[in-house]
């Protein structure tokens, strides 16, 4: 799992991704629960890792 920087995000506390398996692990600020989402597009994960996304919350809403 590779950590994604959540600096400046008001919705996401921590986020880790695995582009090989297509899984994303997200911890939201308002809820202490950890939500797992499997079978996410590997291209979307690689794009997130390479490019600096404006809003992680929007990425999560779009791809998860």
PQR file of N, CA, C, O and H, with PARSE charges and radii, in Angstrom:
ATOM      1  N   UNK A   1       0.847  -1.172   0.000 -0.4000 1.5000
ATOM      2  CA  UNK A   1       0.000   0.000   0.000 -0.0000 2.0000
ATOM      3  C   UNK A   1       0.893   1.236   0.000  0.5500 1.7000
ATOM      4  O   UNK A   1       1.895   1.301   0.713 -0.5500 1.4000
ATOM      5  N   UNK A   2       0.513   2.198  -0.803 -0.4000 1.5000
ATOM      6  CA  UNK A   2       1.269   3.442  -0.929 -0.0000 2.0000
ATOM      7  C   UNK A   2       0.430   4.590  -0.377  0.5500 1.7000
ATOM      8  O   UNK A   2      -0.721   4.752  -0.781 -0.5500 1.4000
ATOM      9  H   UNK A   2      -0.301   2.145  -1.382  0.4000 1.0000
ATOM     10  N   UNK A   3       0.975   5.383   0.531 -0.4000 1.5000
ATOM     11  CA  UNK A   3       0.202   6.493   1.096 -0.0000 2.0000
ATOM     12  C   UNK A   3       0.080   7.651   0.106  0.5500 1.7000
ATOM     13  O   UNK A   3       1.007   7.953  -0.647 -0.5500 1.4000
ATOM     14  H   UNK A   3       1.910   5.251   0.859  0.4000 1.0000
ATOM     15  N   UNK A   4      -1.080   8.283   0.130 -0.4000 1.5000
ATOM     16  CA  UNK A   4      -1.350   9.481  -0.666 -0.0000 2.0000
ATOM     17  C   UNK A   4      -1.399  10.653   0.299  0.5500 1.7000
ATOM     18  O   UNK A   4      -2.026  10.564   1.355 -0.5500 1.4000
ATOM     19  H   UNK A   4      -1.832   8.038   0.742  0.4000 1.0000
ATOM     20  N   UNK A   5      -0.749  11.741  -0.053 -0.4000 1.5000
ATOM     21  CA  UNK A   5      -0.743  12.922   0.811 -0.0000 2.0000
ATOM     22  C   UNK A   5      -2.137  13.536   0.858  0.5500 1.7000
ATOM     23  O   UNK A   5      -2.727  13.843  -0.177 -0.5500 1.4000
ATOM     24  H   UNK A   5      -0.241  11.813  -0.911  0.4000 1.0000
ATOM     25  N   UNK A   6      -2.652  13.709   2.063 -0.4000 1.5000
ATOM     26  CA  UNK A   6      -3.978  14.302   2.238 -0.0000 2.0000
ATOM     27  C   UNK A   6      -3.880  15.711   2.816  0.5500 1.7000
ATOM     28  O   UNK A   6      -4.837  16.217   3.402 -0.5500 1.4000
ATOM     29  H   UNK A   6      -2.172  13.460   2.904  0.4000 1.0000
ATOM     30  N   UNK A   7      -2.725  16.335   2.648 -0.4000 1.5000
ATOM     31  CA  UNK A   7      -2.524  17.690   3.162 -0.0000 2.0000
ATOM     32  C   UNK A   7      -3.529  18.643   2.519  0.5500 1.7000
ATOM     33  O   UNK A   7      -3.615  18.723   1.293 -0.5500 1.4000
ATOM     34  H   UNK A   7      -1.948  15.923   2.172  0.4000 1.0000
ATOM     35  N   UNK A   8      -4.273  19.350   3.328 -0.4000 1.5000
ATOM     36  CA  UNK A   8      -5.251  20.311   2.846 -0.0000 2.0000
ATOM     37  C   UNK A   8      -6.627  19.738   2.594  0.5500 1.7000
ATOM     38  O   UNK A   8      -7.545  20.487   2.258 -0.5500 1.4000
ATOM     39  H   UNK A   8      -4.203  19.285   4.323  0.4000 1.0000
ATOM     40  N   UNK A   9      -6.802  18.444   2.742 -0.4000 1.5000
ATOM     41  CA  UNK A   9      -8.111  17.840   2.518 -0.0000 2.0000
ATOM     42  C   UNK A   9      -8.942  17.940   3.794  0.5500 1.7000
ATOM     43  O   UNK A   9      -8.477  17.582   4.876 -0.5500 1.4000
ATOM     44  H   UNK A   9      -6.057  17.836   3.015  0.4000 1.0000
ATOM     45  N   UNK A  10     -10.157  18.423   3.661 -0.4000 1.5000
ATOM     46  CA  UNK A  10     -11.047  18.528   4.816 -0.0000 2.0000
ATOM     47  C   UNK A  10     -11.950  17.307   4.959  0.5500 1.7000
ATOM     48  O   UNK A  10     -12.641  17.170   5.967 -0.5500 1.4000
ATOM     49  H   UNK A  10     -10.535  18.714   2.782  0.4000 1.0000
ATOM     50  N   UNK A  11     -11.954  16.425   3.971 -0.4000 1.5000
ATOM     51  CA  UNK A  11     -12.837  15.264   4.003 -0.0000 2.0000
ATOM     52  C   UNK A  11     -12.103  13.966   4.324  0.5500 1.7000
ATOM     53  O   UNK A  11     -12.678  13.072   4.945 -0.5500 1.4000
ATOM     54  H   UNK A  11     -11.392  16.536   3.152  0.4000 1.0000
ATOM     55  N   UNK A  12     -10.854  13.850   3.914 -0.4000 1.5000
ATOM     56  CA  UNK A  12     -10.130  12.590   4.031 -0.0000 2.0000
ATOM     57  C   UNK A  12      -8.965  12.750   4.988  0.5500 1.7000
ATOM     58  O   UNK A  12      -8.146  13.658   4.851 -0.5500 1.4000
ATOM     59  H   UNK A  12     -10.387  14.576   3.409  0.4000 1.0000
ATOM     60  N   UNK A  13      -8.905  11.841   5.970 -0.4000 1.5000
ATOM     61  CA  UNK A  13      -7.815  11.865   6.953 -0.0000 2.0000
ATOM     62  C   UNK A  13      -6.594  11.119   6.436  0.5500 1.7000
ATOM     63  O   UNK A  13      -5.496  11.674   6.414 -0.5500 1.4000
ATOM     64  H   UNK A  13      -9.570  11.103   6.081  0.4000 1.0000
ATOM     65  N   UNK A  14      -6.770   9.865   6.018 -0.4000 1.5000
ATOM     66  CA  UNK A  14      -5.680   9.087   5.445 -0.0000 2.0000
ATOM     67  C   UNK A  14      -6.187   8.340   4.223  0.5500 1.7000
ATOM     68  O   UNK A  14      -7.368   8.005   4.120 -0.5500 1.4000
ATOM     69  H   UNK A  14      -7.663   9.413   6.036  0.4000 1.0000
ATOM     70  N   UNK A  15      -5.266   8.085   3.298 -0.4000 1.5000
ATOM     71  CA  UNK A  15      -5.619   7.355   2.080 -0.0000 2.0000
ATOM     72  C   UNK A  15      -4.394   6.584   1.614  0.5500 1.7000
ATOM     73  O   UNK A  15      -3.314   7.152   1.452 -0.5500 1.4000
ATOM     74  H   UNK A  15      -4.307   8.357   3.381  0.4000 1.0000
ATOM     75  N   UNK A  16      -4.570   5.290   1.401 -0.4000 1.5000
ATOM     76  CA  UNK A  16      -3.508   4.457   0.857 -0.0000 2.0000
ATOM     77  C   UNK A  16      -4.063   3.700  -0.339  0.5500 1.7000
ATOM     78  O   UNK A  16      -5.231   3.313  -0.360 -0.5500 1.4000
ATOM     79  H   UNK A  16      -5.448   4.829   1.532  0.4000 1.0000
ATOM     80  N   UNK A  17      -3.212   3.496  -1.331 -0.4000 1.5000
ATOM     81  CA  UNK A  17      -3.643   2.835  -2.562 -0.0000 2.0000
ATOM     82  C   UNK A  17      -2.675   1.724  -2.919  0.5500 1.7000
ATOM     83  O   UNK A  17      -1.512   1.747  -2.517 -0.5500 1.4000
ATOM     84  H   UNK A  17      -2.262   3.810  -1.314  0.4000 1.0000
ATOM     85  N   UNK A  18      -3.155   0.761  -3.669 -0.4000 1.5000
ATOM     86  CA  UNK A  18      -2.326  -0.302  -4.215 -0.0000 2.0000
ATOM     87  C   UNK A  18      -2.679  -0.433  -5.695  0.5500 1.7000
ATOM     88  O   UNK A  18      -3.714  -1.008  -6.031 -0.5500 1.4000
ATOM     89  H   UNK A  18      -4.100   0.742  -3.996  0.4000 1.0000
ATOM     90  N   UNK A  19      -1.833   0.093  -6.584 -0.4000 1.5000
ATOM     91  CA  UNK A  19      -2.151   0.049  -8.005 -0.0000 2.0000
ATOM     92  C   UNK A  19      -2.059  -1.350  -8.617  0.5500 1.7000
ATOM     93  O   UNK A  19      -2.585  -1.577  -9.706 -0.5500 1.4000
ATOM     94  H   UNK A  19      -0.992   0.560  -6.311  0.4000 1.0000
ATOM     95  N   UNK A  20      -1.406  -2.280  -7.943 -0.4000 1.5000
ATOM     96  CA  UNK A  20      -1.280  -3.635  -8.474 -0.0000 2.0000
ATOM     97  C   UNK A  20      -2.561  -4.435  -8.285  0.5500 1.7000
ATOM     98  O   UNK A  20      -2.949  -5.203  -9.165 -0.5500 1.4000
ATOM     99  H   UNK A  20      -0.978  -2.096  -7.058  0.4000 1.0000
ATOM    100  N   UNK A  21      -3.218  -4.260  -7.147 -0.4000 1.5000
ATOM    101  CA  UNK A  21      -4.455  -4.992  -6.884 -0.0000 2.0000
ATOM    102  C   UNK A  21      -5.693  -4.153  -7.162  0.5500 1.7000
ATOM    103  O   UNK A  21      -6.795  -4.697  -7.229 -0.5500 1.4000
ATOM    104  H   UNK A  21      -2.902  -3.636  -6.432  0.4000 1.0000
ATOM    105  N   UNK A  22      -5.540  -2.841  -7.324 -0.4000 1.5000
ATOM    106  CA  UNK A  22      -6.680  -1.962  -7.582 -0.0000 2.0000
ATOM    107  C   UNK A  22      -7.481  -1.648  -6.339  0.5500 1.7000
ATOM    108  O   UNK A  22      -8.685  -1.407  -6.427 -0.5500 1.4000
ATOM    109  H   UNK A  22      -4.645  -2.400  -7.270  0.4000 1.0000
ATOM    110  N   UNK A  23      -6.838  -1.644  -5.176 -0.4000 1.5000
ATOM    111  CA  UNK A  23      -7.566  -1.383  -3.936 -0.0000 2.0000
ATOM    112  C   UNK A  23      -7.187  -0.025  -3.352  0.5500 1.7000
ATOM    113  O   UNK A  23      -6.062   0.452  -3.504 -0.5500 1.4000
ATOM    114  H   UNK A  23      -5.860  -1.840  -5.105  0.4000 1.0000
ATOM    115  N   UNK A  24      -8.154   0.572  -2.688 -0.4000 1.5000
ATOM    116  CA  UNK A  24      -7.968   1.868  -2.041 -0.0000 2.0000
ATOM    117  C   UNK A  24      -8.497   1.757  -0.620  0.5500 1.7000
ATOM    118  O   UNK A  24      -9.570   1.197  -0.395 -0.5500 1.4000
ATOM    119  H   UNK A  24      -9.067   0.184  -2.564  0.4000 1.0000
ATOM    120  N   UNK A  25      -7.750   2.287   0.338 -0.4000 1.5000
ATOM    121  CA  UNK A  25      -8.154   2.286   1.749 -0.0000 2.0000
ATOM    122  C   UNK A  25      -8.258   3.750   2.182  0.5500 1.7000
ATOM    123  O   UNK A  25      -7.284   4.499   2.109 -0.5500 1.4000
ATOM    124  H   UNK A  25      -6.878   2.742   0.156  0.4000 1.0000
ATOM    125  N   UNK A  26      -9.452   4.145   2.633 -0.4000 1.5000
ATOM    126  CA  UNK A  26      -9.710   5.546   2.970 -0.0000 2.0000
ATOM    127  C   UNK A  26     -10.220   5.646   4.399  0.5500 1.7000
ATOM    128  O   UNK A  26     -11.056   4.848   4.824 -0.5500 1.4000
ATOM    129  H   UNK A  26     -10.243   3.536   2.692  0.4000 1.0000
ATOM    130  N   UNK A  27      -9.717   6.626   5.138 -0.4000 1.5000
ATOM    131  CA  UNK A  27     -10.256   6.954   6.460 -0.0000 2.0000
ATOM    132  C   UNK A  27     -10.755   8.398   6.375  0.5500 1.7000
ATOM    133  O   UNK A  27      -9.988   9.317   6.087 -0.5500 1.4000
ATOM    134  H   UNK A  27      -9.038   7.274   4.793  0.4000 1.0000
ATOM    135  N   UNK A  28     -12.050   8.578   6.632 -0.4000 1.5000
ATOM    136  CA  UNK A  28     -12.651   9.904   6.553 -0.0000 2.0000
ATOM    137  C   UNK A  28     -12.491  10.652   7.868  0.5500 1.7000
ATOM    138  O   UNK A  28     -12.329  10.037   8.922 -0.5500 1.4000
ATOM    139  H   UNK A  28     -12.672   7.832   6.866  0.4000 1.0000
ATOM    140  N   UNK A  29     -12.536  11.975   7.804 -0.4000 1.5000
ATOM    141  CA  UNK A  29     -12.340  12.820   8.982 -0.0000 2.0000
ATOM    142  C   UNK A  29     -13.508  12.690   9.948  0.5500 1.7000
ATOM    143  O   UNK A  29     -13.299  12.580  11.156 -0.5500 1.4000
ATOM    144  H   UNK A  29     -12.667  12.474   6.947  0.4000 1.0000
ATOM    145  N   UNK A  30     -14.719  12.700   9.441 -0.4000 1.5000
ATOM    146  CA  UNK A  30     -15.907  12.724  10.311 -0.0000 2.0000
ATOM    147  C   UNK A  30     -16.262  11.365  10.903  0.5500 1.7000
ATOM    148  O   UNK A  30     -16.957  11.304  11.917 -0.5500 1.4000
ATOM    149  H   UNK A  30     -14.888  12.790   8.459  0.4000 1.0000
ATOM    150  N   UNK A  31     -15.809  10.293  10.302 -0.4000 1.5000
ATOM    151  CA  UNK A  31     -16.131   8.961  10.816 -0.0000 2.0000
ATOM    152  C   UNK A  31     -14.842   8.209  11.119  0.5500 1.7000
ATOM    153  O   UNK A  31     -13.894   8.282  10.337 -0.5500 1.4000
ATOM    154  H   UNK A  31     -15.245  10.343   9.477  0.4000 1.0000
ATOM    155  N   UNK A  32     -14.786   7.497  12.222 -0.4000 1.5000
ATOM    156  CA  UNK A  32     -13.563   6.749  12.549 -0.0000 2.0000
ATOM    157  C   UNK A  32     -13.434   5.445  11.771  0.5500 1.7000
ATOM    158  O   UNK A  32     -12.412   4.766  11.866 -0.5500 1.4000
ATOM    159  H   UNK A  32     -15.556   7.437  12.857  0.4000 1.0000
ATOM    160  N   UNK A  33     -14.460   5.090  11.003 -0.4000 1.5000
ATOM    161  CA  UNK A  33     -14.437   3.823  10.276 -0.0000 2.0000
ATOM    162  C   UNK A  33     -13.461   3.882   9.108  0.5500 1.7000
ATOM    163  O   UNK A  33     -13.241   4.932   8.505 -0.5500 1.4000
ATOM    164  H   UNK A  33     -15.291   5.642  10.926  0.4000 1.0000
ATOM    165  N   UNK A  34     -12.893   2.741   8.813 -0.4000 1.5000
ATOM    166  CA  UNK A  34     -12.056   2.605   7.633 -0.0000 2.0000
ATOM    167  C   UNK A  34     -12.886   1.888   6.582  0.5500 1.7000
ATOM    168  O   UNK A  34     -13.451   0.826   6.845 -0.5500 1.4000
ATOM    169  H   UNK A  34     -13.072   1.888   9.303  0.4000 1.0000
ATOM    170  N   UNK A  35     -12.957   2.459   5.412 -0.4000 1.5000
ATOM    171  CA  UNK A  35     -13.731   1.851   4.340 -0.0000 2.0000
ATOM    172  C   UNK A  35     -12.776   1.323   3.279  0.5500 1.7000
ATOM    173  O   UNK A  35     -11.850   2.019   2.863 -0.5500 1.4000
ATOM    174  H   UNK A  35     -12.499   3.321   5.198  0.4000 1.0000
ATOM    175  N   UNK A  36     -13.005   0.112   2.853 -0.4000 1.5000
ATOM    176  CA  UNK A  36     -12.189  -0.500   1.811 -0.0000 2.0000
ATOM    177  C   UNK A  36     -12.994  -0.542   0.519  0.5500 1.7000
ATOM    178  O   UNK A  36     -14.195  -0.813   0.527 -0.5500 1.4000
ATOM    179  H   UNK A  36     -13.758  -0.453   3.191  0.4000 1.0000
ATOM    180  N   UNK A  37     -12.338  -0.279  -0.548 -0.4000 1.5000
ATOM    181  CA  UNK A  37     -12.990  -0.392  -1.845 -0.0000 2.0000
ATOM    182  C   UNK A  37     -12.058  -1.159  -2.769  0.5500 1.7000
ATOM    183  O   UNK A  37     -10.956  -0.696  -3.067 -0.5500 1.4000
ATOM    184  H   UNK A  37     -11.362  -0.059  -0.554  0.4000 1.0000
ATOM    185  N   UNK A  38     -12.486  -2.312  -3.219 -0.4000 1.5000
ATOM    186  CA  UNK A  38     -11.672  -3.140  -4.099 -0.0000 2.0000
ATOM    187  C   UNK A  38     -12.153  -3.015  -5.537  0.5500 1.7000
ATOM    188  O   UNK A  38     -13.260  -2.547  -5.801 -0.5500 1.4000
ATOM    189  H   UNK A  38     -13.380  -2.688  -2.978  0.4000 1.0000
ATOM    190  N   UNK A  39     -11.310  -3.437  -6.446 -0.4000 1.5000
ATOM    191  CA  UNK A  39     -11.601  -3.429  -7.873 -0.0000 2.0000
ATOM    192  C   UNK A  39     -11.792  -2.018  -8.426  0.5500 1.7000
ATOM    193  O   UNK A  39     -12.601  -1.799  -9.327 -0.5500 1.4000
ATOM    194  H   UNK A  39     -10.410  -3.817  -6.231  0.4000 1.0000
ATOM    195  N   UNK A  40     -11.053  -1.081  -7.887 -0.4000 1.5000
ATOM    196  CA  UNK A  40     -11.024   0.266  -8.429 -0.0000 2.0000
ATOM    197  C   UNK A  40     -10.122   0.248  -9.651  0.5500 1.7000
ATOM    198  O   UNK A  40      -9.197  -0.560  -9.732 -0.5500 1.4000
ATOM    199  H   UNK A  40     -10.396  -1.258  -7.155  0.4000 1.0000
ATOM    200  N   UNK A  41     -10.383   1.125 -10.590 -0.4000 1.5000
ATOM    201  CA  UNK A  41      -9.594   1.185 -11.811 -0.0000 2.0000
ATOM    202  C   UNK A  41      -8.121   1.428 -11.486  0.5500 1.7000
ATOM    203  O   UNK A  41      -7.775   2.383 -10.791 -0.5500 1.4000
ATOM    204  H   UNK A  41     -11.135   1.782 -10.524  0.4000 1.0000
ATOM    205  N   UNK A  42      -7.266   0.553 -11.999 -0.4000 1.5000
ATOM    206  CA  UNK A  42      -5.830   0.712 -11.757 -0.0000 2.0000
ATOM    207  C   UNK A  42      -5.280   1.945 -12.457  0.5500 1.7000
ATOM    208  O   UNK A  42      -4.333   2.565 -11.974 -0.5500 1.4000
ATOM    209  H   UNK A  42      -7.548  -0.222 -12.564  0.4000 1.0000
ATOM    210  N   UNK A  43      -5.864   2.299 -13.580 -0.4000 1.5000
ATOM    211  CA  UNK A  43      -5.450   3.516 -14.289 -0.0000 2.0000
ATOM    212  C   UNK A  43      -5.766   4.756 -13.472  0.5500 1.7000
ATOM    213  O   UNK A  43      -4.972   5.695 -13.429 -0.5500 1.4000
ATOM    214  H   UNK A  43      -6.634   1.795 -13.972  0.4000 1.0000
ATOM    215  N   UNK A  44      -6.920   4.760 -12.826 -0.4000 1.5000
ATOM    216  CA  UNK A  44      -7.289   5.903 -11.991 -0.0000 2.0000
ATOM    217  C   UNK A  44      -6.351   6.030 -10.795  0.5500 1.7000
ATOM    218  O   UNK A  44      -5.992   7.139 -10.399 -0.5500 1.4000
ATOM    219  H   UNK A  44      -7.565   3.997 -12.862  0.4000 1.0000
ATOM    220  N   UNK A  45      -5.958   4.910 -10.226 -0.4000 1.5000
ATOM    221  CA  UNK A  45      -5.027   4.934  -9.092 -0.0000 2.0000
ATOM    222  C   UNK A  45      -3.662   5.436  -9.535  0.5500 1.7000
ATOM    223  O   UNK A  45      -3.053   6.260  -8.853 -0.5500 1.4000
ATOM    224  H   UNK A  45      -6.249   4.009 -10.547  0.4000 1.0000
ATOM    225  N   UNK A  46      -3.178   4.950 -10.668 -0.4000 1.5000
ATOM    226  CA  UNK A  46      -1.887   5.419 -11.178 -0.0000 2.0000
ATOM    227  C   UNK A  46      -1.938   6.905 -11.516  0.5500 1.7000
ATOM    228  O   UNK A  46      -0.980   7.635 -11.260 -0.5500 1.4000
ATOM    229  H   UNK A  46      -3.673   4.281 -11.223  0.4000 1.0000
ATOM    230  N   UNK A  47      -3.040   7.350 -12.084 -0.4000 1.5000
ATOM    231  CA  UNK A  47      -3.198   8.772 -12.388 -0.0000 2.0000
ATOM    232  C   UNK A  47      -3.185   9.602 -11.114  0.5500 1.7000
ATOM    233  O   UNK A  47      -2.602  10.686 -11.090 -0.5500 1.4000
ATOM    234  H   UNK A  47      -3.818   6.757 -12.292  0.4000 1.0000
ATOM    235  N   UNK A  48      -3.816   9.112 -10.062 -0.4000 1.5000
ATOM    236  CA  UNK A  48      -3.814   9.805  -8.779 -0.0000 2.0000
ATOM    237  C   UNK A  48      -2.408   9.882  -8.197  0.5500 1.7000
ATOM    238  O   UNK A  48      -2.025  10.899  -7.618 -0.5500 1.4000
ATOM    239  H   UNK A  48      -4.289   8.231 -10.082  0.4000 1.0000
ATOM    240  N   UNK A  49      -1.644   8.810  -8.351 -0.4000 1.5000
ATOM    241  CA  UNK A  49      -0.286   8.791  -7.813 -0.0000 2.0000
ATOM    242  C   UNK A  49       0.651   9.713  -8.592  0.5500 1.7000
ATOM    243  O   UNK A  49       1.539  10.333  -8.008 -0.5500 1.4000
ATOM    244  H   UNK A  49      -1.956   7.984  -8.821  0.4000 1.0000
ATOM    245  N   UNK A  50       0.457   9.804  -9.897 -0.4000 1.5000
ATOM    246  CA  UNK A  50       1.353  10.607 -10.734 -0.0000 2.0000
ATOM    247  C   UNK A  50       0.996  12.083 -10.688  0.5500 1.7000
ATOM    248  O   UNK A  50       1.872  12.928 -10.507 -0.5500 1.4000
ATOM    249  H   UNK A  50      -0.264   9.301 -10.372  0.4000 1.0000
ATOM    250  N   UNK A  51      -0.279  12.398 -10.851 -0.4000 1.5000
ATOM    251  CA  UNK A  51      -0.721  13.786 -10.887 -0.0000 2.0000
ATOM    252  C   UNK A  51      -1.135  14.253  -9.500  0.5500 1.7000
ATOM    253  O   UNK A  51      -1.587  13.464  -8.670 -0.5500 1.4000
ATOM    254  H   UNK A  51      -0.991  11.711 -10.999  0.4000 1.0000
ATOM    255  N   UNK A  52      -0.975  15.524  -9.272 -0.4000 1.5000
ATOM    256  CA  UNK A  52      -1.443  16.125  -8.026 -0.0000 2.0000
ATOM    257  C   UNK A  52      -2.900  16.525  -8.211  0.5500 1.7000
ATOM    258  O   UNK A  52      -3.201  17.459  -8.953 -0.5500 1.4000
ATOM    259  H   UNK A  52      -0.608  16.164  -9.947  0.4000 1.0000
ATOM    260  N   UNK A  53      -3.801  15.824  -7.540 -0.4000 1.5000
ATOM    261  CA  UNK A  53      -5.228  16.066  -7.679 -0.0000 2.0000
ATOM    262  C   UNK A  53      -5.643  17.278  -6.857  0.5500 1.7000
ATOM    263  O   UNK A  53      -5.149  17.490  -5.750 -0.5500 1.4000
ATOM    264  H   UNK A  53      -3.557  15.065  -6.936  0.4000 1.0000
ATOM    265  N   UNK A  54      -6.554  18.069  -7.409 -0.4000 1.5000
ATOM    266  CA  UNK A  54      -7.037  19.255  -6.703 -0.0000 2.0000
ATOM    267  C   UNK A  54      -7.798  18.871  -5.451  0.5500 1.7000
ATOM    268  O   UNK A  54      -7.577  19.455  -4.390 -0.5500 1.4000
ATOM    269  H   UNK A  54      -6.956  17.897  -8.309  0.4000 1.0000
ATOM    270  N   UNK A  55      -8.684  17.907  -5.556 -0.4000 1.5000
ATOM    271  CA  UNK A  55      -9.517  17.527  -4.429 -0.0000 2.0000
ATOM    272  C   UNK A  55      -9.593  16.011  -4.320  0.5500 1.7000
ATOM    273  O   UNK A  55     -10.082  15.338  -5.227 -0.5500 1.4000
ATOM    274  H   UNK A  55      -8.864  17.433  -6.418  0.4000 1.0000
ATOM    275  N   UNK A  56      -9.103  15.476  -3.199 -0.4000 1.5000
ATOM    276  CA  UNK A  56      -9.191  14.031  -2.992 -0.0000 2.0000
ATOM    277  C   UNK A  56     -10.626  13.586  -2.770  0.5500 1.7000
ATOM    278  O   UNK A  56     -11.005  12.482  -3.160 -0.5500 1.4000
ATOM    279  H   UNK A  56      -8.705  16.023  -2.462  0.4000 1.0000
ATOM    280  N   UNK A  57     -11.422  14.440  -2.145 -0.4000 1.5000
ATOM    281  CA  UNK A  57     -12.832  14.116  -1.935 -0.0000 2.0000
ATOM    282  C   UNK A  57     -13.568  13.921  -3.246  0.5500 1.7000
ATOM    283  O   UNK A  57     -14.387  13.011  -3.366 -0.5500 1.4000
ATOM    284  H   UNK A  57     -11.113  15.337  -1.828  0.4000 1.0000
ATOM    285  N   UNK A  58     -13.289  14.760  -4.230 -0.4000 1.5000
ATOM    286  CA  UNK A  58     -13.914  14.600  -5.538 -0.0000 2.0000
ATOM    287  C   UNK A  58     -13.422  13.342  -6.236  0.5500 1.7000
ATOM    288  O   UNK A  58     -14.194  12.668  -6.919 -0.5500 1.4000
ATOM    289  H   UNK A  58     -12.623  15.500  -4.133  0.4000 1.0000
ATOM    290  N   UNK A  59     -12.139  13.020  -6.068 -0.4000 1.5000
ATOM    291  CA  UNK A  59     -11.617  11.792  -6.672 -0.0000 2.0000
ATOM    292  C   UNK A  59     -12.302  10.573  -6.081  0.5500 1.7000
ATOM    293  O   UNK A  59     -12.678   9.656  -6.810 -0.5500 1.4000
ATOM    294  H   UNK A  59     -11.513  13.567  -5.513  0.4000 1.0000
ATOM    295  N   UNK A  60     -12.467  10.558  -4.758 -0.4000 1.5000
ATOM    296  CA  UNK A  60     -13.134   9.440  -4.086 -0.0000 2.0000
ATOM    297  C   UNK A  60     -14.581   9.335  -4.549  0.5500 1.7000
ATOM    298  O   UNK A  60     -15.057   8.233  -4.819 -0.5500 1.4000
ATOM    299  H   UNK A  60     -12.162  11.304  -4.166  0.4000 1.0000
ATOM    300  N   UNK A  61     -15.291  10.458  -4.648 -0.4000 1.5000
ATOM    301  CA  UNK A  61     -16.685  10.423  -5.093 -0.0000 2.0000
ATOM    302  C   UNK A  61     -16.801   9.925  -6.525  0.5500 1.7000
ATOM    303  O   UNK A  61     -17.760   9.231  -6.862 -0.5500 1.4000
ATOM    304  H   UNK A  61     -14.904  11.354  -4.429  0.4000 1.0000
ATOM    305  N   UNK A  62     -15.852  10.266  -7.356 -0.4000 1.5000
ATOM    306  CA  UNK A  62     -15.908   9.873  -8.770 -0.0000 2.0000
ATOM    307  C   UNK A  62     -15.512   8.416  -8.982  0.5500 1.7000
ATOM    308  O   UNK A  62     -16.164   7.713  -9.753 -0.5500 1.4000
ATOM    309  H   UNK A  62     -15.074  10.830  -7.081  0.4000 1.0000
ATOM    310  N   UNK A  63     -14.468   7.951  -8.321 -0.4000 1.5000
ATOM    311  CA  UNK A  63     -13.923   6.631  -8.601 -0.0000 2.0000
ATOM    312  C   UNK A  63     -14.320   5.552  -7.621  0.5500 1.7000
ATOM    313  O   UNK A  63     -14.117   4.369  -7.897 -0.5500 1.4000
ATOM    314  H   UNK A  63     -13.938   8.522  -7.694  0.4000 1.0000
ATOM    315  N   UNK A  64     -14.876   5.919  -6.494 -0.4000 1.5000
ATOM    316  CA  UNK A  64     -15.310   4.895  -5.551 -0.0000 2.0000
ATOM    317  C   UNK A  64     -16.802   4.928  -5.474  0.5500 1.7000
ATOM    318  O   UNK A  64     -17.399   4.145  -4.735 -0.5500 1.4000
ATOM    319  H   UNK A  64     -15.042   6.879  -6.270  0.4000 1.0000
TER
END
